[in-house]
Amino acid sequence: MARATTANFAQMVLEVEVTEGSGVYSKLCGLTSRGVNRQSNMSTSEVPDCADESLPAAVERAVQSQEVTVSGSGVWASESHEVMLDWWYSGATKSVRIQHVNAAVGDTEYETGNAYLVSISNQAERGTKVTAEISVEFDGIPTRTAKA
């Protein structure tokens, strides 16, 4: 029996290009949970039976658009404080990449593209650290780069 090759938390990395055009990416510090959602938005059409119109129509589907979003949560770290606030308050995109560290050679290692920081939510509770939840949405479909 062959076991599946898996990845741990540190092998799915979210990075942001802090200085535009530099090609230098930094991890967002403090995140203890990350999620990537790849979604196809579907359109549907009801197609009737031409031989017997009394029969129920078939529902046919097609991909209308696709989107990639990233969610994260964790502690609010000083190391990412200003980067996150500057990004959100600018209303602009930043180059973002998702790295799949343990991707096999020839498989997708990076998904890279411009993305918006759609939301930041902070919470504080007495006796605990300030926490954060973020939502990042790519502006278009990220470019996939294979591991060399």
Secondary structure as UniProt FT lines:
FT   HELIX           9..11
FT   STRAND          12..17
FT   TURN            20..21
FT   STRAND          25..27
FT   TURN            29..30
FT   STRAND          31..47
FT   TURN            53..54
FT   STRAND          58..75
FT   HELIX           78..90
FT   STRAND          93..100
FT   TURN            101..102
FT   TURN            105..106
FT   STRAND          108..123
FT   TURN            126..127
FT   STRAND          131..138
FT   STRAND          143..146
//
